[in-house]
């Protein structure tokens, strides 16, 4: 796996630091961030996703909260000129 660092939350302390990397072989993002609280997970489950799709979060998955300021580090396709909210 070949990872490339994309960004870390600005003014972060030495611990508790949301960070984003990209796997340069697959394009997948690896995100270290805050674990969603039980109430946040319940809110996500109440909204749902695709009709008929389970809202259960399996043990091998997680819901994380990505601070808005971190959106600027998410890669965009070339030519995508859409604004990143709040940047």
Secondary structure as UniProt FT lines:
FT   STRAND          3..8
FT   TURN            10..11
FT   STRAND          19..23
FT   TURN            24..26
FT   STRAND          29..32
FT   STRAND          34..35
FT   HELIX           38..47
FT   TURN            51..52
FT   TURN            59..60
FT   STRAND          64..65
FT   HELIX           68..73
FT   TURN            78..79
FT   TURN            85..86
//
